[in-house]
Amino acid sequence: MVGMVFFTLATLIGLGVPSLPDGTQILITSQEGATSIARGEVQDFTLTLNTANNKTLPGGTAVKMLIVTPQPNQVKKGFEGLTTNDGKDILLDLGTGRGSFRKILSENYKIRLKFE
């Protein structure tokens, strides 16, 4: 991964997602959007992603992520990324480099990521 820039303090705020309140839905699909890989919801500062194998995402896979916050100020925002080799994170394309979804959730939104 030479030359790849990682943003540990990057947020989704500047990309149009100011907060991730309870009820925020996350959908992760294959890059072409045809296959659902995981889906989850934020509750009590935890994002629980339900995956096909109940533990992790498929490693080293290009994905799309859709974030939908609840009403009344609903935000729908899509991102592309690459799952890490261990399948425990997504490196989101933030336009100027890639950022760890897990770190963004933890450091900027105080949300824990877990898999079921």
Secondary structure by P-SEA (a helix, b strand, c coil): cccbbbbccccccccccccccccbbbbbbccccccccbbbbbcccbbbbbccccccccccccbbbbbbbcccbbbbbbbbbbbcccccccccccccbbbcaaaaaaccccbbbbcc
